Amino acid sequence: MLGSPIMSVRNLAMRYGGVVALRDMNLYVGPGTIHAVIGESGAGKSTLVKVLAGVVRPDSGTIRIGDQTVAIDSSAIARKHGLGVVYQDLSLFPDRSVLANLFVGREPLRNGLISTREMEARSRTLLRQLELNVDVRAPVGHLDMGERQLVELARELLQTPRLLILDEPNSALDRRETEHLFTVLRGLKAKGMSVLYVSHRLEDVFAIADHITVMRNGRDVLTKERSGLSEADVIDAMIGQQRDSLFPPALSANASTIRPQITVEGLSGGRISGVSFTARSGEVLGFAGLEGSGVEDLFEMLFGLRKAQGGTVRFPDGHGLPKSPTEAARRGIGLLPADRRCNGLMPDRSLAFNIGNIVAGARNWGSRRYSPKAAIAGAARQIDALRIKSLPDAPVNSLLAGDQQKIVIAKWLETAPQVLLLDNPAGGIEAAAKRKIYALIRQMAANGCIVLLRSVEPSELTNLSNRVLVFHRGRVAGEVFGAEMKRRTVLHLITTGEMPEAERPKKKLVGSMA
């Protein structure tokens, strides 16, 4: 039993335009417990945290702190009611000292001046309890990631919250730093504090939580004591009903006697170590893994954004890793980044400029100058082929999200790439636009392009890929294909780093063809 809740939410609902982020969400956190909320990306976890933190206001529903119904419409009100929040993206000032970060906006004064001596006195005991042995007068930017996470945690604890809310607190931490964080949280629980631990890491949730709530499609679908749950129970609740109708059928590859391929052997650097695989023309090779698992580092190396520290790579043109994105583009390697607005598009410029600019830069023959006439012709060609509802001279930010994503793909299609790296290509767009993006991925593979697809949604990977490589803590934890190509299997590998027991005898070598 959960007991009398220190905090509860009932029937919370929240929309962002036409997107339903929360619907009939219920949650009860008991005193002196660590309650985990887990769900896939897009399940509504971050929106729930923002509602509790006062960053956004829900459309309906109630929040109760103890026996009092409250309206949390600002972060100050959240703190007033005893809610402390530590976000996944730290909000520290790297050039300011640890002490300055601990007391932002709450600096103690003595004779009208900020008293660092008073700040040291107030924080000394807490920092000792957290085992944060650092120079408190040194800039936060000099600390490692685990230490910065503890500084952020200490800042909230100095305000003595009744409920500490942690949003993906160890996404950037290694195993040692994570274990230290868990030791700290268990110590806080022993002192009577309640913790709401929001994550999508199954292994961490089972290591730290007393109770677990599973979210799917913006609502709670399962709440139970951790001791009464298995990993399989949680995974099944996270998955629910699949939406196979979103995915168009596979296309037959165009006949060709040439089968170009990428061969990666023992690639290391960044967060990856000893990664090996082969990807061939005409197939979609899927990549799965939590944030920080290493897939992002791999894509950056393949596109010339990050330098490898070891291993070898051979592209279809017979050469190794590109030294820069420009070289990659000129060799027929394209990247669709996860953040299209910051890294994939120039939103204030026209469709023609966005498409034509990359074509000019990728050209390895003739003039590389941008040609407005050629850009308009290319944009018109892609607008027609991809059925984009706009004109070549319209600014990209006038388009819907789905059409903006098509523009990112269109600019690479104009370069006729041999290799295309797709990083979460359907993220943040509506279902109808997703199906069109999925159809494009099918067509690119059928036309002979080598497609490497990373997605945060296991259903996308299992429905679009010929096979899926799952990364866990910088290594390939397993390869899934054929009869094993199930969303549950991929999710289990992502969160635990191990193949489910039933599939282990069938596991084959990484790099084999489906």
C-alpha atoms as one frame of an Amber mdcrd trajectory, in Angstrom:
protein
   0.000   0.000   0.000   1.140   3.545  -0.705  -0.200   4.957   2.566  -1.323
   8.551   3.012   0.227  10.506   0.130   2.472  13.492   0.723   1.584  14.571
  -2.809  -1.086  13.392  -5.215  -2.383  14.355  -8.628  -5.738  13.323  -9.995
  -7.100  13.433 -13.541  -4.413  15.817 -14.830  -4.854  16.770 -18.483  -2.585
  18.929 -20.633  -2.488  19.764 -24.348   0.128  21.515 -26.459  -1.920  22.644
 -29.442  -3.255  19.446 -30.967  -0.868  17.189 -29.027  -2.214  15.523 -25.884
   0.651  15.409 -23.365  -1.340  14.314 -20.300  -4.769  12.725 -20.019  -6.397
  11.578 -16.766  -2.996  11.271 -15.106  -3.033  10.035 -11.500  -0.121   9.737
  -9.099   0.280   9.240  -5.346   3.630   9.638  -3.541   3.834   8.372   0.029
   5.973   9.917   2.790   9.549   8.704   3.147   9.503   6.743  -0.111  11.227
   6.805  -3.488   8.506   6.635  -6.126   9.625   6.098  -9.706   7.742   7.212
 -12.811   8.857   5.379 -15.933   7.743   5.400 -19.552   9.010   5.608 -23.100
   9.969   8.930 -24.690   6.773  10.872 -25.349   4.841   9.134 -22.569   4.299
  12.467 -20.760   6.889  12.235 -17.988   8.549  15.599 -18.658   5.182  17.355
 -18.924   4.173  15.920 -15.548   7.382  17.299 -14.018   6.772  20.726 -15.569
   3.232  20.803 -14.154   4.463  19.932 -10.652   7.267  22.501 -10.949   4.866
  25.284 -11.950   6.448  25.707 -15.386   3.159  24.967 -17.178  -0.420  24.916
 -15.964  -2.589  21.868 -16.634  -5.865  22.232 -18.518  -7.718  20.283 -15.823
  -7.190  18.046 -12.823  -6.100  18.610  -9.221  -2.841  18.601  -7.263  -2.849
  17.987  -3.520   0.017  18.510  -1.085  -0.914  16.586   2.011  -4.614  17.302
   2.547  -4.575  20.660   0.730  -5.576  21.217  -2.901  -3.107  23.656  -4.450
  -2.658  25.622  -7.666   0.980  25.587  -8.744   1.401  28.339 -11.314   5.058
  29.266 -10.780   8.294  27.766  -9.542   8.101  30.019  -6.489   4.704  28.551
  -5.571   6.068  25.037  -6.072   8.903  25.775  -3.631   6.452  27.352  -1.187
   4.573  24.058  -1.072   7.777  22.108  -0.502   8.473  20.799  -3.992  12.097
  20.845  -5.131  12.908  19.982  -8.746  16.196  18.897 -10.335  15.957  18.784
 -14.117  17.817  16.601 -16.597  19.446  19.699 -18.122  21.347  21.342 -15.302
  20.741  25.049 -14.710  24.103  25.937 -13.219  26.301  28.936 -14.042  29.657
  27.369 -15.032  31.711  30.544 -14.554  30.382  31.174 -11.045  31.561  29.445
  -7.879  29.900  26.456  -6.246  28.700  28.712  -3.427  27.224  31.251  -5.848
  25.312  28.468  -7.584  24.018  27.063  -4.308  22.500  30.388  -3.249  21.329
  31.948  -6.519  18.792  34.636  -5.630  19.048  33.769  -1.919  22.479  35.116
  -1.041  22.841  35.937   2.692  23.938  39.503   3.392  26.096  41.001   6.097
  26.383  44.777   6.300  24.764  44.991   2.886  27.328  42.681   1.264  27.056
  39.042   0.216  28.580  36.877   2.943  30.492  33.907   1.510  31.359  32.909
   5.079  27.656  32.550   5.882  27.071  30.558   2.676  29.890  28.201   3.608
  28.465  27.713   7.089  24.947  26.985   5.825  26.099  24.490   3.198  28.974
  22.735   4.998  26.952  19.981   6.702  24.887  19.201   3.619  27.912  19.004
   1.317  29.573  16.643   3.791  26.463  14.434   3.802  26.493  14.376   0.000
  30.225  13.551   0.063  30.798  16.476  -2.273  34.421  17.243  -1.488  35.169
  20.189  -3.773  36.522  23.714  -3.477  33.289  25.661  -2.962  34.917  28.882
  -4.169  36.005  27.347  -7.494  33.890  27.718 -10.651  31.306  24.976 -11.195
  32.664  24.555 -14.722  35.801  22.970 -13.226  33.784  20.078 -11.747  33.009
  16.772 -13.423  29.424  15.907 -14.405  28.698  13.851 -11.293  29.849  16.678
  -9.032  27.747  19.212 -10.946  24.702  16.978 -10.525  25.286  16.947  -6.764
  25.656  20.745  -6.711  22.269  21.040  -8.410  20.815  18.564  -5.918  22.367
  20.431  -2.979  20.843  23.722  -4.173  17.379  22.213  -3.898  18.064  20.437
  -0.605  19.201  23.697   1.002  15.590  24.815   0.657  14.438  21.736   2.646
  11.765  20.421   0.261   9.134  17.944   1.409   9.244  16.223  -1.974  12.318
  16.103  -4.193  11.507  15.617  -7.901  14.330  14.298 -10.081  13.896  14.323
 -13.871  16.311  11.837 -15.505  18.946  12.723 -12.877  21.653  10.328 -14.066
  21.322  10.601 -17.842  24.869  11.989 -18.102  26.413  10.044 -15.209  28.604
   6.962 -15.394  27.981   3.884 -13.245  30.165   5.048 -10.344  28.506   8.464
 -10.247  25.079   6.849 -10.481  25.787   4.561  -7.531  26.899   7.579  -5.497
  23.689   9.397  -6.390  21.629   6.368  -5.344  23.473   6.207  -2.008  22.612
   9.869  -1.435  18.944   9.296  -2.291  18.688   6.314   0.049  20.164   8.481
   2.798  17.567  11.191   2.160  14.789   8.597   2.289  16.132   7.294   5.620
  15.771  10.830   6.971  12.089  10.881   5.953  12.262  12.750   2.636  10.083
  11.668  -0.287  11.567  11.414  -3.772   9.802  11.320  -7.136  12.301   9.711
  -9.524  11.402  10.182 -13.198  13.301   8.023 -15.664  13.187   5.665 -18.614
  16.078   3.528 -17.360  14.511   0.285 -16.178  17.582  -1.007 -14.350  17.874
   2.213 -12.321  14.210   2.245 -11.394  14.418  -1.306 -10.042  17.595  -0.410
  -8.156  16.240   2.633  -6.330  12.423   2.726  -6.201   9.969   1.575  -3.537
   6.974   2.068  -5.844   6.732   2.321  -9.624   4.198   4.117 -11.815   4.272
   3.388 -15.539   3.098   6.096 -17.947   1.925   5.542 -21.514   0.291   8.039
 -23.857   0.049  10.696 -21.149  -1.577   8.637 -18.413  -0.747   6.184 -15.654
  -1.322   2.578 -16.687   0.271   0.754 -13.755   1.215   1.609 -10.164   2.586
  -1.028  -7.834   5.241  -1.752  -5.239   8.557  -2.585  -6.887   8.740  -5.897
  -4.994   5.549  -7.004  -6.740   6.780  -6.239 -10.257   9.155  -7.859 -12.701
  10.994  -6.093 -15.501   8.725  -7.908 -17.948   5.643  -6.480 -16.203   6.946
  -2.929 -16.555   8.012  -3.380 -20.176   4.610  -4.806 -21.115   2.894  -1.826
 -19.444   5.194   0.641 -21.229   4.491  -0.886 -24.627   0.725  -1.384 -24.614
  -0.996  -1.520 -27.998   1.286  -1.124 -30.989   0.338   1.272 -33.820   1.391
  -0.817 -36.813  -0.986   1.069 -39.123   1.465   3.981 -39.067   4.032   1.984
 -40.970   3.803   1.447 -44.733   4.792  -1.974 -46.108   8.383  -2.647 -47.132
   9.342  -2.003 -50.764  11.323  -4.297 -53.039  14.862  -3.053 -53.549  15.705
  -1.926 -57.066  17.715  -4.542 -58.939  21.461  -3.933 -58.876  24.569  -6.032
 -59.231  26.512  -3.686 -56.917  25.941  -3.890 -53.164  27.856  -0.995 -51.539
  28.369  -1.245 -47.820  29.803   0.415 -44.742  32.137  -1.666 -42.611  32.888
  -0.544 -39.062  35.447  -2.461 -37.003  36.389  -1.748 -33.386  35.367   1.913
 -33.533  36.048   3.805 -30.299  35.838   7.415 -29.174  33.533   9.628 -27.161
  31.222   7.290 -25.278  31.612   4.243 -27.554  34.145   1.435 -27.384  34.834
  -1.434 -29.756  31.784  -0.987 -31.995  31.641  -3.211 -35.094  28.946  -3.718
 -37.726  28.250  -3.815 -41.454  25.437  -1.935 -43.220  24.508  -2.672 -46.820
  22.811  -0.872 -49.650  19.060  -1.357 -49.707  18.597  -2.030 -46.005  17.576
   0.096 -43.045  19.843  -0.589 -40.096  18.256   0.567 -36.860  20.111   1.883
 -33.804  18.539   1.905 -30.345  19.803   3.126 -27.006  19.130   5.518 -24.170
  20.498   9.058 -24.225  24.217   8.794 -23.591  24.451   5.173 -24.760  26.774
   6.179 -27.609  24.597   6.176 -30.744  24.880   9.961 -31.027  28.696   9.713
 -30.815  28.700   7.063 -33.553  26.644   9.233 -35.921  28.869  12.242 -35.230
  31.989  10.229 -36.117  30.435   8.879 -39.312  29.560  12.444 -40.385  32.882
  14.034 -39.455  31.626  15.946 -36.419  33.700  13.964 -33.915  37.135  12.373
 -34.162  37.469   8.642 -33.503  40.109   7.383 -31.099  40.450   3.911 -32.559
  39.108   1.375 -35.013  38.508   1.492 -38.758  35.614   2.478 -41.013  35.256
   1.880 -44.739  32.527   3.707 -46.697  31.149   2.715 -50.131  33.662   5.029
 -51.809  36.512   2.998 -50.324  37.640   5.738 -47.923  37.545   6.010 -44.135
  35.911   8.470 -41.786  35.367  12.009 -43.123  37.405  14.729 -41.477  34.546
  17.234 -41.555  30.812  17.503 -42.379  31.717  19.243 -45.651  33.886  16.320
 -46.690  31.105  13.926 -45.634  28.532  15.746 -47.776  30.862  15.755 -50.804
  31.343  12.005 -50.401  27.613  11.301 -50.424  27.101  11.040 -46.649  24.140
  12.943 -45.204  22.930  13.538 -41.641  19.424  14.422 -40.527  19.992  15.687
 -36.946  17.619  15.127 -34.041  17.189  18.879 -33.459  16.070  20.044 -36.898
  15.414  23.663 -35.891  18.860  24.279 -34.381  21.032  22.019 -36.523  19.038
  20.987 -39.595  17.357  24.157 -40.857  17.673  27.899 -41.205  14.054  28.647
 -40.189  13.991  32.282 -41.358  15.328  31.466 -44.827  13.337  30.119 -47.764
  12.783  26.500 -48.702  14.886  27.088 -51.818  17.811  28.498 -49.809  17.724
  25.639 -47.278  17.739  23.020 -50.014  20.048  24.753 -52.499  22.655  25.766
 -49.931  23.426  22.191 -48.917  23.466  21.083 -52.565  26.070  23.725 -53.446
  28.249  22.774 -50.480  28.008  19.047 -51.203  28.891  19.355 -54.894  32.308
  17.869 -55.693  32.329  19.025 -59.310  31.879  22.355 -61.114  31.019  25.565
 -59.278  30.159  25.389 -55.579  28.551  28.794 -55.544  24.950  29.050 -54.462
  22.697  29.545 -57.482  19.228  31.016 -56.741  17.897  29.688 -60.056  19.168
  26.154 -59.406  17.945  26.318 -55.799  14.404  27.253 -56.866  14.379  24.436
 -59.418  15.592  21.919 -56.839  13.105  23.123 -54.237  10.245  22.892 -56.725
  11.316  19.354 -57.584  11.335  18.269 -53.937   8.110  20.136 -53.085   6.382
  18.182 -55.812   7.982  14.829 -54.970   7.385  15.090 -51.220   4.011  16.844
 -51.501   5.035  19.789 -49.361   2.314  22.399 -49.070   4.331  25.512 -49.844
   6.303  27.443 -52.469  10.097  27.603 -52.960  10.368  31.203 -51.729   8.343
  30.659 -48.518  10.277  30.765 -45.214  10.739  27.377 -43.565   9.202  28.579
 -40.286   5.881  29.057 -42.087   5.570  25.282 -42.502   4.029  22.716 -40.181
   6.463  20.514 -38.244   5.969  17.558 -40.586   6.756  19.606 -43.683   9.792
  21.156 -41.987  11.110  17.665 -41.425  10.531  16.881 -45.087  12.682  19.894
 -46.007  15.563  18.506 -43.924  15.243  15.224 -45.823  14.708  17.000 -49.168
  17.982  18.900 -49.015  19.846  15.602 -48.717  17.755  13.861 -51.369  18.887
  16.556 -53.807  22.487  15.441 -53.222  21.629  11.776 -54.022  23.475  10.407
 -50.957  24.897   6.903 -50.764  24.646   6.942 -46.976  22.009   8.707 -44.895
  22.164   8.977 -41.107  18.677   9.622 -39.707  18.597  10.707 -36.062  15.035
  10.419 -34.730  13.558  11.611 -38.064   9.899  11.513 -36.975  10.378  13.118
 -33.559   7.850  15.788 -32.597   5.570  15.499 -35.613   1.965  14.348 -35.919
   0.922  10.827 -36.929  -0.076  11.657 -40.513   3.286  13.322 -41.182   5.098
  10.441 -39.515   3.653   7.953 -41.989   4.903  10.082 -44.887   8.382  10.233
 -43.351   8.323   6.462 -42.889   7.346   6.017 -46.555  10.331   8.196 -47.557
  12.676   6.021 -45.501  11.313   2.919 -47.227  11.803   4.537 -50.640  15.360
   5.681 -49.938  16.374   2.158 -48.936  14.654   0.648 -51.981  16.585   3.081
 -54.204  19.869   1.701 -52.882  20.740   4.184 -50.156  22.366   2.829 -46.990
  20.045   4.089 -44.244  21.183   4.187 -40.625  18.179   4.984 -38.450  18.287
   6.032 -34.816  14.968   6.397 -33.015  13.801   6.831 -29.435  10.671   4.810
 -30.258  11.268   1.032 -30.387   8.142   0.580 -32.523   9.723   2.713 -35.282
  12.837   0.587 -35.254  11.093  -2.777 -35.271   8.661  -1.748 -38.014  11.098
   0.069 -40.328  14.452  -1.684 -39.883  15.806  -4.876 -41.374  17.671  -5.326
 -38.120  18.428  -3.297 -35.007  21.689  -2.806 -33.113  21.068  -1.925 -29.468
  23.651   0.202 -27.649  24.102   0.083 -23.888  26.774   2.117 -22.106  28.836
   2.635 -25.235  28.820  -0.905 -26.591  26.594  -2.998 -28.828  24.544  -5.008
 -26.334  22.859  -7.100 -29.020  21.444  -7.352 -32.496  17.750  -8.000 -33.089
  16.286  -9.248 -36.361  13.949 -11.827 -37.865  11.696 -13.571 -35.352  13.330
 -11.609 -32.511  12.344  -8.244 -34.042   9.864  -7.385 -31.332   9.421  -4.078
 -29.583   9.589  -5.781 -26.204  12.937  -7.389 -27.019  14.438  -4.070 -28.144
  13.115  -2.245 -25.076  14.496  -4.939 -22.770  17.947  -4.645 -24.369  17.843
  -0.840 -24.223  17.035  -0.696 -20.530  19.030  -3.674 -19.204  21.805  -4.259
 -21.734  20.901  -7.955 -21.889  18.887 -10.096 -24.274  15.646 -11.451 -22.746
  16.129 -15.007 -21.495  13.814 -16.536 -24.113  15.743 -14.991 -27.032  19.321
 -15.627 -25.872  19.845 -18.966 -27.654  18.829 -17.324 -30.942  21.259 -14.421
 -30.679  23.535 -14.116 -33.735  26.730 -12.254 -34.472  26.578  -8.499 -34.989
  26.927  -7.618 -38.650  25.004 -10.581 -40.098  22.418  -9.816 -42.735  18.720
 -10.191 -41.984
